[in-house]
Amino acid sequence: MSSLLRPLTRSPRRFRSTLPLAAIGLFSTLCLAIPAHAAANEEAVPSPEALAQLELRASQASPREQCFLYTELVHSMTIKAGQELSDGDTDQAAVTLKQVNRYAHLIHLNLARDTKRLKDAQVLMHRTTYRLGQYLHLVSGDDQKTVQNTLKQLDQVNDELLTQVFKH
């Protein structure tokens, strides 16, 4: 019986020396990963020129590519609207959100066509709806209703994109 207990008494000694090393490794990994994750979530607000160029590319693209390009445009416009909301420019944010609604409607119309990069469009739309949901907390009153309506439409488009992804 003492031979059965002997291996159990030795293993805690072995783990005692490796536990601090594992903790240090885990801690340093987390410290390095947190700033990288935070930087990945912060996206630059697109310039008006970049938005105009993206809108032109989307409108002139082949029908297969329009769905993804309009999704990129919706994402960029949502970032712009969020910046406007955080700056307190709710009137301009409302105008931007109306444009987002228009582009979301174009995504809905182009979804029936044979689409390219459908999964990419769905993932980007999911990120966009999540971001817009966060912006909902920045506003109140009538502005909140505008953001909620836009979020509702984008959620519907996201659901349609997801359905199309599973069909293909």
N, CA, C and O of each residue as an XYZ file, in Angstrom:
672
protein
N       0.804     -1.189      0.000
C       0.000      0.000      0.000
C       0.852      1.261      0.000
O       0.468      2.271     -0.589
N       1.971      1.210      0.635
C       2.836      2.380      0.656
C       3.376      2.688     -0.733
O       3.686      3.842     -1.027
N       3.497      1.670     -1.603
C       3.959      1.926     -2.966
C       2.908      2.659     -3.784
O       3.255      3.376     -4.723
N       1.639      2.499     -3.454
C       0.591      3.230     -4.143
C       0.552      4.697     -3.733
O       0.222      5.562     -4.544
N       0.880      4.971     -2.504
C       0.865      6.348     -2.016
C       2.100      7.122     -2.434
O       2.055      8.348     -2.535
N       3.173      6.447     -2.671
C       4.428      7.115     -3.002
C       4.309      7.974     -4.269
O       4.741      9.126     -4.229
N       3.748      7.489     -5.400
C       3.658      8.364     -6.574
C       2.770      9.584     -6.333
O       3.004     10.643     -6.917
N       1.763      9.447     -5.488
C       0.892     10.584     -5.221
C       1.602     11.653     -4.407
O       1.316     12.838     -4.585
N       2.488     11.289     -3.548
C       3.192     12.290     -2.749
C       4.264     12.984     -3.562
O       4.647     14.105     -3.226
N       4.754     12.372     -4.602
C       5.787     12.998     -5.438
C       5.198     13.986     -6.443
O       5.845     14.983     -6.764
N       4.000     13.739     -6.943
C       3.452     14.605     -7.983
C       3.193     16.038     -7.514
O       3.399     16.950     -8.315
N       2.757     16.310     -6.280
C       2.591     17.710     -5.894
C       3.906     18.476     -5.925
O       3.903     19.664     -6.248
N       5.028     17.841     -5.603
C       6.327     18.527     -5.675
C       6.636     18.946     -7.105
O       7.116     20.052     -7.353
N       6.358     18.053     -8.032
C       6.651     18.352     -9.432
C       5.779     19.509     -9.928
O       6.264     20.387    -10.642
N       4.512     19.516     -9.556
C       3.611     20.584     -9.988
C       3.904     21.899     -9.273
O       3.639     22.970     -9.819
N       4.444     21.831     -8.067
C       4.747     23.037     -7.322
C       5.772     23.894     -8.061
O       5.694     25.121     -8.013
N       6.706     23.285     -8.725
C       7.732     24.058     -9.422
C       7.252     24.550    -10.794
O       7.738     25.576    -11.270
N       6.318     23.851    -11.437
C       5.861     24.273    -12.757
C       4.657     25.207    -12.702
O       4.382     25.912    -13.673
N       3.943     25.224    -11.595
C       2.774     26.085    -11.477
C       3.118     27.569    -11.613
O       2.427     28.269    -12.354
N       4.145     28.084    -10.940
C       4.475     29.501    -11.133
C       4.889     29.822    -12.569
O       4.572     30.897    -13.077
N       5.580     28.917    -13.215
C       5.982     29.143    -14.604
C       4.765     29.193    -15.520
O       4.702     30.022    -16.428
N       3.808     28.315    -15.287
C       2.589     28.317    -16.101
C       1.787     29.585    -15.850
O       1.224     30.152    -16.786
N       1.727     30.031    -14.622
C       0.987     31.260    -14.298
C       1.640     32.464    -14.958
O       0.945     33.330    -15.490
N       2.956     32.529    -14.932
C       3.659     33.638    -15.580
C       3.423     33.612    -17.081
O       3.210     34.658    -17.695
N       3.459     32.433    -17.670
C       3.215     32.322    -19.115
C       1.812     32.753    -19.487
O       1.622     33.471    -20.469
N       0.828     32.322    -18.716
C      -0.555     32.703    -18.976
C      -0.756     34.196    -18.799
O      -1.416     34.836    -19.619
N      -0.195     34.758    -17.737
C      -0.337     36.188    -17.468
C       0.288     37.023    -18.581
O      -0.311     38.001    -19.030
N       1.479     36.650    -19.028
C       2.131     37.433    -20.080
C       1.394     37.303    -21.411
O       1.353     38.257    -22.189
N       0.817     36.142    -21.678
C       0.021     35.966    -22.890
C      -1.199     36.868    -22.865
O      -1.521     37.504    -23.868
N      -1.880     36.930    -21.732
C      -3.057     37.793    -21.605
C      -2.685     39.264    -21.724
O      -3.411     40.036    -22.350
N      -1.573     39.656    -21.138
C      -1.143     41.061    -21.215
C      -0.831     41.470    -22.650
O      -1.099     42.603    -23.049
N      -0.272     40.560    -23.413
C       0.043     40.873    -24.796
C      -1.193     40.845    -25.681
O      -1.265     41.591    -26.658
N      -2.169     40.001    -25.360
C      -3.348     39.842    -26.204
C      -4.361     40.952    -26.004
O      -5.061     41.305    -26.953
N      -4.469     41.512    -24.829
C      -5.494     42.518    -24.562
C      -5.291     43.785    -25.397
O      -6.256     44.242    -26.010
N      -4.083     44.382    -25.458
C      -3.939     45.572    -26.308
C      -4.173     45.274    -27.785
O      -4.708     46.118    -28.503
N      -3.785     44.098    -28.246
C      -4.007     43.752    -29.650
C      -5.486     43.628    -29.938
O      -5.947     44.056    -30.997
N      -6.245     43.047    -29.011
C      -7.687     42.899    -29.191
C      -8.368     44.262    -29.168
O      -9.265     44.521    -29.971
N      -7.951     45.128    -28.259
C      -8.557     46.462    -28.174
C      -8.286     47.252    -29.434
O      -9.172     47.963    -29.908
N      -7.098     47.155    -29.989
C      -6.768     47.888    -31.210
C      -7.551     47.350    -32.398
O      -7.890     48.110    -33.306
N      -7.845     46.055    -32.410
C      -8.591     45.468    -33.523
C     -10.033     45.939    -33.529
O     -10.646     46.029    -34.593
N     -10.597     46.248    -32.340
C     -11.986     46.675    -32.273
C     -12.176     48.136    -32.651
O     -13.282     48.542    -33.008
N     -11.116     48.927    -32.578
C     -11.220     50.330    -32.920
C     -10.939     50.487    -34.408
O      -9.827     50.242    -34.876
N     -11.949     50.894    -35.126
C     -11.779     51.101    -36.547
C     -11.850     52.587    -36.831
O     -12.604     53.316    -36.188
N     -11.072     53.026    -37.783
C     -11.026     54.439    -38.128
C     -12.329     54.860    -38.802
O     -12.939     54.104    -39.560
N     -12.727     56.075    -38.502
C     -13.912     56.632    -39.144
C     -13.539     56.934    -40.594
O     -12.554     57.627    -40.848
N     -14.318     56.420    -41.541
C     -13.969     56.627    -42.949
C     -14.155     58.088    -43.367
O     -15.043     58.787    -42.880
N     -13.313     58.514    -44.259
C     -13.415     59.875    -44.776
C     -14.575     59.950    -45.767
O     -14.995     58.925    -46.302
N     -15.099     61.154    -46.016
C     -16.167     61.289    -47.018
C     -15.731     60.806    -48.403
O     -16.531     60.253    -49.158
N     -14.458     61.020    -48.726
C     -13.937     60.572    -50.027
C     -13.937     59.047    -50.110
O     -14.300     58.474    -51.137
N     -13.528     58.399    -49.024
C     -13.508     56.931    -49.008
C     -14.920     56.369    -49.132
O     -15.138     55.378    -49.828
N     -15.878     57.003    -48.456
C     -17.272     56.555    -48.557
C     -17.817     56.740    -49.960
O     -18.511     55.868    -50.483
N     -17.501     57.884    -50.576
C     -17.961     58.134    -51.945
C     -17.351     57.129    -52.911
O     -18.024     56.643    -53.820
N     -16.080     56.822    -52.711
C     -15.411     55.844    -53.579
C     -16.021     54.452    -53.401
O     -16.228     53.735    -54.380
N     -16.306     54.074    -52.170
C     -16.920     52.770    -51.914
C     -18.323     52.702    -52.495
O     -18.723     51.671    -53.036
N     -19.074     53.793    -52.388
C     -20.414     53.837    -52.971
C     -20.351     53.696    -54.488
O     -21.163     52.988    -55.085
N     -19.393     54.366    -55.105
C     -19.226     54.264    -56.561
C     -18.848     52.843    -56.971
O     -19.391     52.302    -57.934
N     -17.913     52.243    -56.234
C     -17.513     50.857    -56.532
C     -18.696     49.909    -56.421
O     -18.872     49.021    -57.255
N     -19.511     50.104    -55.380
C     -20.657     49.216    -55.163
C     -21.696     49.376    -56.261
O     -22.259     48.391    -56.738
N     -21.947     50.605    -56.657
C     -22.978     50.834    -57.676
C     -22.544     50.340    -59.056
O     -23.385     49.969    -59.875
N     -21.238     50.333    -59.315
C     -20.739     49.904    -60.622
C     -20.288     48.450    -60.658
O     -19.899     47.950    -61.713
N     -20.334     47.774    -59.531
C     -19.861     46.390    -59.454
C     -20.837     45.442    -60.143
O     -21.990     45.777    -60.413
N     -20.331     44.265    -60.410
C     -21.199     43.236    -60.983
C     -22.231     42.834    -59.929
O     -21.993     42.997    -58.732
N     -23.368     42.314    -60.370
C     -24.411     41.930    -59.404
C     -23.936     40.944    -58.344
O     -24.434     40.962    -57.218
N     -22.986     40.088    -58.686
C     -22.480     39.114    -57.716
C     -21.705     39.775    -56.590
O     -21.703     39.274    -55.465
N     -21.045     40.894    -56.874
C     -20.196     41.550    -55.888
C     -20.907     42.651    -55.108
O     -20.401     43.100    -54.080
N     -22.057     43.087    -55.576
C     -22.729     44.215    -54.955
C     -23.148     43.946    -53.515
O     -23.077     44.848    -52.681
N     -23.569     42.766    -53.215
C     -24.021     42.449    -51.862
C     -22.913     42.713    -50.848
O     -23.140     43.374    -49.834
N     -21.721     42.201    -51.118
C     -20.616     42.400    -50.187
C     -20.192     43.863    -50.142
O     -19.935     44.394    -49.061
N     -20.115     44.519    -51.284
C     -19.674     45.918    -51.303
C     -20.665     46.829    -50.584
O     -20.257     47.755    -49.883
N     -21.958     46.576    -50.751
C     -22.944     47.369    -50.014
C     -22.871     47.062    -48.517
O     -23.122     47.942    -47.693
N     -22.534     45.835    -48.166
C     -22.352     45.498    -46.757
C     -21.155     46.256    -46.182
O     -21.216     46.747    -45.055
N     -20.078     46.352    -46.945
C     -18.931     47.155    -46.518
C     -19.335     48.616    -46.338
O     -18.912     49.273    -45.387
N     -20.149     49.111    -47.252
C     -20.603     50.494    -47.172
C     -21.473     50.708    -45.936
O     -21.328     51.719    -45.248
N     -22.366     49.777    -45.649
C     -23.210     49.872    -44.453
C     -22.329     49.873    -43.200
O     -22.565     50.643    -42.269
N     -21.334     49.022    -43.184
C     -20.430     48.948    -42.038
C     -19.692     50.280    -41.849
O     -19.626     50.797    -40.734
N     -19.151     50.822    -42.914
C     -18.422     52.088    -42.836
C     -19.332     53.240    -42.418
O     -18.939     54.094    -41.624
N     -20.550     53.256    -42.959
C     -21.492     54.315    -42.600
C     -21.917     54.183    -41.135
O     -22.164     55.190    -40.471
N     -22.003     52.969    -40.634
C     -22.357     52.765    -39.237
C     -21.257     53.297    -38.319
O     -21.543     53.900    -37.284
N     -20.008     53.073    -38.698
C     -18.891     53.633    -37.927
C     -18.971     55.155    -37.921
O     -18.765     55.798    -36.891
N     -19.273     55.717    -39.080
C     -19.407     57.173    -39.183
C     -20.553     57.664    -38.294
O     -20.394     58.651    -37.576
N     -21.684     57.001    -38.332
C     -22.829     57.394    -37.509
C     -22.486     57.301    -36.025
O     -22.895     58.160    -35.243
N     -21.752     56.284    -35.634
C     -21.342     56.149    -34.241
C     -20.457     57.295    -33.797
O     -20.597     57.801    -32.684
N     -19.548     57.704    -34.664
C     -18.693     58.841    -34.335
C     -19.521     60.115    -34.208
O     -19.291     60.923    -33.308
N     -20.479     60.293    -35.104
C     -21.347     61.468    -35.044
C     -22.187     61.461    -33.766
O     -22.394     62.504    -33.146
N     -22.664     60.292    -33.380
C     -23.447     60.189    -32.143
C     -22.587     60.504    -30.920
O     -23.027     61.208    -30.011
N     -21.372     59.986    -30.902
C     -20.508     60.243    -29.746
C     -20.048     61.692    -29.694
O     -19.727     62.201    -28.620
N     -20.013     62.365    -30.847
C     -19.677     63.792    -30.900
C     -20.868     64.673    -30.552
O     -20.716     65.884    -30.389
N     -22.060     64.076    -30.437
C     -23.258     64.839    -30.114
C     -23.955     65.433    -31.324
O     -24.892     66.217    -31.170
N     -23.519     65.079    -32.522
C     -24.124     65.590    -33.757
C     -25.238     64.642    -34.194
O     -25.084     63.897    -35.162
N     -26.353     64.675    -33.479
C     -27.428     63.713    -33.708
C     -28.166     63.959    -35.022
O     -28.688     63.020    -35.623
N     -28.213     65.220    -35.475
C     -28.884     65.491    -36.752
C     -28.133     64.837    -37.908
O     -28.742     64.207    -38.773
N     -26.818     64.989    -37.921
C     -26.023     64.371    -38.988
C     -26.042     62.853    -38.849
O     -26.043     62.141    -39.853
N     -26.057     62.355    -37.629
C     -26.127     60.905    -37.418
C     -27.434     60.348    -37.972
O     -27.450     59.259    -38.545
N     -28.530     61.087    -37.806
C     -29.817     60.642    -38.348
C     -29.769     60.566    -39.871
O     -30.320     59.642    -40.470
N     -29.108     61.542    -40.496
C     -28.950     61.525    -41.961
C     -28.116     60.310    -42.378
O     -28.452     59.619    -43.339
N     -27.044     60.062    -41.657
C     -26.181     58.918    -41.973
C     -26.940     57.607    -41.796
O     -26.789     56.694    -42.607
N     -27.749     57.502    -40.752
C     -28.517     56.275    -40.523
C     -29.588     56.068    -41.587
O     -29.924     54.928    -41.909
N     -30.123     57.146    -42.133
C     -31.065     57.004    -43.254
C     -30.347     56.440    -44.473
O     -30.910     55.634    -45.214
N     -29.106     56.862    -44.680
C     -28.317     56.292    -45.780
C     -28.039     54.810    -45.516
O     -28.080     53.992    -46.435
N     -27.759     54.476    -44.273
C     -27.533     53.069    -43.914
C     -28.772     52.250    -44.247
O     -28.663     51.146    -44.782
N     -29.944     52.781    -43.935
C     -31.197     52.089    -44.261
C     -31.341     51.880    -45.759
O     -31.765     50.814    -46.206
N     -30.988     52.896    -46.533
C     -31.090     52.791    -47.996
C     -30.161     51.700    -48.521
O     -30.555     50.898    -49.368
N     -28.933     51.671    -48.018
C     -27.980     50.655    -48.472
C     -28.388     49.264    -47.996
O     -28.171     48.278    -48.700
N     -28.973     49.180    -46.814
C     -29.466     47.882    -46.321
C     -30.575     47.364    -47.232
O     -30.671     46.163    -47.486
N     -31.407     48.274    -47.717
C     -32.453     47.874    -48.653
C     -31.832     47.361    -49.959
O     -32.331     46.400    -50.546
N     -30.756     47.993    -50.410
C     -30.071     47.517    -51.616
C     -29.448     46.145    -51.394
O     -29.429     45.320    -52.308
N     -28.949     45.896    -50.216
C     -28.423     44.557    -49.911
C     -29.548     43.537    -50.008
O     -29.388     42.461    -50.584
N     -30.677     43.896    -49.440
C     -31.849     43.006    -49.488
C     -32.233     42.697    -50.936
O     -32.526     41.548    -51.266
N     -32.235     43.708    -51.797
C     -32.602     43.499    -53.201
C     -31.568     42.666    -53.948
O     -31.929     41.850    -54.796
N     -30.292     42.862    -53.644
C     -29.231     42.153    -54.347
C     -28.979     40.761    -53.796
O     -28.225     39.988    -54.388
N     -29.591     40.436    -52.689
C     -29.365     39.145    -52.056
C     -29.904     37.996    -52.887
O     -29.384     36.882    -52.817
N     -30.933     38.250    -53.666
C     -31.537     37.192    -54.473
C     -30.628     36.760    -55.619
O     -30.774     35.660    -56.151
N     -29.708     37.613    -55.990
C     -28.798     37.277    -57.090
C     -27.715     36.337    -56.591
O     -27.515     36.171    -55.387
N     -27.020     35.725    -57.542
C     -25.901     34.862    -57.196
C     -24.819     35.743    -56.582
O     -24.259     36.594    -57.272
N     -24.522     35.559    -55.329
C     -23.623     36.465    -54.642
C     -22.257     35.853    -54.400
O     -22.108     34.643    -54.234
N     -21.281     36.719    -54.387
C     -19.899     36.346    -54.137
C     -19.554     36.819    -52.727
O     -20.007     37.881    -52.299
N     -18.766     36.048    -52.015
C     -18.330     36.395    -50.662
C     -19.514     36.580    -49.718
O     -19.555     37.519    -48.922
N     -20.449     35.688    -49.821
C     -21.670     35.761    -49.015
C     -21.362     35.609    -47.525
O     -21.907     36.348    -46.705
N     -20.510     34.676    -47.172
C     -20.159     34.465    -45.763
C     -19.450     35.698    -45.203
O     -19.713     36.104    -44.071
N     -18.558     36.291    -45.988
C     -17.872     37.509    -45.549
C     -18.870     38.635    -45.303
O     -18.749     39.388    -44.337
N     -19.854     38.740    -46.187
C     -20.882     39.773    -46.027
C     -21.687     39.535    -44.761
O     -22.019     40.484    -44.050
N     -22.003     38.283    -44.473
C     -22.794     37.979    -43.282
C     -22.005     38.284    -42.007
O     -22.557     38.844    -41.060
N     -20.739     37.928    -41.976
C     -19.907     38.195    -40.799
C     -19.768     39.700    -40.577
O     -19.861     40.179    -39.447
N     -19.545     40.438    -41.655
C     -19.427     41.890    -41.543
C     -20.743     42.518    -41.088
O     -20.738     43.450    -40.284
N     -21.852     42.024    -41.589
C     -23.154     42.551    -41.167
C     -23.407     42.232    -39.693
O     -23.987     43.045    -38.974
N     -22.979     41.068    -39.247
C     -23.127     40.718    -37.834
C     -22.335     41.696    -36.965
O     -22.842     42.180    -35.953
N     -21.105     41.984    -37.357
C     -20.286     42.956    -36.616
C     -20.931     44.333    -36.629
O     -20.883     45.059    -35.635
N     -21.536     44.691    -37.759
C     -22.169     46.003    -37.892
C     -23.375     46.117    -36.975
O     -23.551     47.134    -36.304
N     -24.204     45.086    -36.939
C     -25.385     45.143    -36.069
C     -24.972     45.173    -34.600
O     -25.613     45.839    -33.788
N     -23.922     44.465    -34.263
C     -23.426     44.499    -32.889
C     -22.967     45.909    -32.528
O     -23.294     46.421    -31.458
N     -22.218     46.522    -33.417
C     -21.704     47.880    -33.186
C     -22.860     48.869    -33.061
O     -22.847     49.723    -32.174
N     -23.849     48.766    -33.930
C     -24.992     49.677    -33.871
C     -25.774     49.468    -32.576
O     -26.312     50.422    -32.014
N     -25.839     48.236    -32.107
C     -26.470     47.965    -30.819
C     -25.749     48.663    -29.672
O     -26.381     49.114    -28.716
N     -24.426     48.750    -29.769
C     -23.667     49.487    -28.764
C     -23.947     50.985    -28.849
O     -24.009     51.665    -27.824
N     -24.114     51.496    -30.056
C     -24.389     52.923    -30.238
C     -25.758     53.304    -29.689
O     -26.001     54.465    -29.360
N     -26.640     52.333    -29.594
C     -27.985     52.591    -29.089
C     -27.943     53.201    -27.689
O     -28.846     53.945    -27.306
N     -26.904     52.888    -26.935
C     -26.773     53.403    -25.575
C     -26.275     54.849    -25.544
O     -26.295     55.482    -24.488
N     -25.835     55.371    -26.666
C     -25.327     56.744    -26.710
C     -26.424     57.778    -26.909
O     -26.197     58.971    -26.708
N     -27.607     57.331    -27.300
C     -28.664     58.266    -27.678
C     -29.901     58.076    -26.819
O     -30.043     57.085    -26.103
N     -30.798     59.062    -26.910
C     -32.066     58.965    -26.181
C     -33.157     59.632    -27.010
O     -32.880     60.363    -27.961
N     -34.387     59.365    -26.634
C     -35.530     60.007    -27.281
C     -35.724     59.602    -28.725
O     -35.633     58.425    -29.074
N     -35.996     60.610    -29.575
C     -36.249     60.359    -30.998
C     -35.043     59.747    -31.695
O     -35.190     58.928    -32.602
N     -33.850     60.147    -31.268
C     -32.642     59.596    -31.878
C     -32.529     58.104    -31.595
O     -32.051     57.336    -32.431
N     -32.970     57.704    -30.412
C     -32.929     56.280    -30.069
C     -33.888     55.492    -30.959
O     -33.593     54.362    -31.348
N     -35.011     56.078    -31.274
C     -35.975     55.417    -32.152
C     -35.387     55.226    -33.557
O     -35.597     54.189    -34.186
N     -34.652     56.229    -34.043
C     -34.009     56.126    -35.359
C     -32.982     55.003    -35.367
O     -32.929     54.201    -36.300
N     -32.170     54.954    -34.325
C     -31.154     53.901    -34.236
C     -31.821     52.529    -34.117
O     -31.366     51.568    -34.737
N     -32.881     52.429    -33.338
C     -33.598     51.155    -33.188
C     -34.188     50.688    -34.516
O     -34.120     49.502    -34.840
N     -34.765     51.608    -35.286
C     -35.325     51.229    -36.589
C     -34.237     50.750    -37.536
O     -34.420     49.769    -38.257
N     -33.108     51.438    -37.533
C     -31.996     51.012    -38.387
C     -31.474     49.658    -37.936
O     -31.189     48.788    -38.759
N     -31.351     49.484    -36.636
C     -30.876     48.207    -36.102
C     -31.831     47.070    -36.458
O     -31.396     45.964    -36.778
N     -33.116     47.344    -36.401
C     -34.107     46.330    -36.761
C     -33.949     45.918    -38.227
O     -34.002     44.732    -38.554
N     -33.757     46.902    -39.103
C     -33.585     46.585    -40.520
C     -32.292     45.818    -40.761
O     -32.272     44.863    -41.538
N     -31.210     46.228    -40.099
C     -29.942     45.523    -40.282
C     -30.002     44.112    -39.712
O     -29.396     43.196    -40.266
N     -30.718     43.930    -38.625
C     -30.906     42.571    -38.089
C     -31.639     41.683    -39.087
O     -31.306     40.510    -39.251
N     -32.633     42.254    -39.747
C     -33.389     41.494    -40.749
C     -32.486     41.119    -41.919
O     -32.531     39.987    -42.400
N     -31.668     42.060    -42.379
C     -30.740     41.767    -43.478
C     -29.721     40.720    -43.031
O     -29.372     39.825    -43.801
N     -29.248     40.830    -41.802
C     -28.302     39.844    -41.282
C     -28.924     38.450    -41.268
O     -28.272     37.472    -41.633
N     -30.187     38.361    -40.845
C     -30.884     37.066    -40.851
C     -31.021     36.512    -42.262
O     -30.858     35.312    -42.484
N     -31.321     37.389    -43.213
C     -31.436     36.947    -44.605
C     -30.089     36.476    -45.144
O     -30.017     35.477    -45.860
N     -29.032     37.190    -44.801
C     -27.699     36.773    -45.234
C     -27.344     35.416    -44.635
O     -26.808     34.549    -45.325
N     -27.640     35.235    -43.365
C     -27.357     33.974    -42.710
C     -28.136     32.830    -43.347
O     -27.601     31.735    -43.522
N     -29.375     33.073    -43.689
C     -30.190     32.061    -44.362
C     -29.573     31.689    -45.704
O     -29.520     30.512    -46.062
N     -29.106     32.692    -46.447
C     -28.479     32.422    -47.741
C     -27.163     31.659    -47.575
O     -26.839     30.801    -48.395
N     -26.409     31.965    -46.526
C     -25.161     31.251    -46.283
C     -25.440     29.765    -46.060
O     -24.719     28.910    -46.574
N     -26.485     29.463    -45.295
C     -26.804     28.066    -45.031
C     -27.397     27.370    -46.244
O     -27.309     26.146    -46.345
N     -27.992     28.104    -47.162
C     -28.524     27.488    -48.382
C     -27.414     27.082    -49.338
O     -27.551     26.116    -50.089
N     -26.324     27.820    -49.306
C     -25.223     27.536    -50.256
C     -24.289     26.581    -49.650
O     -23.296     26.208    -50.274
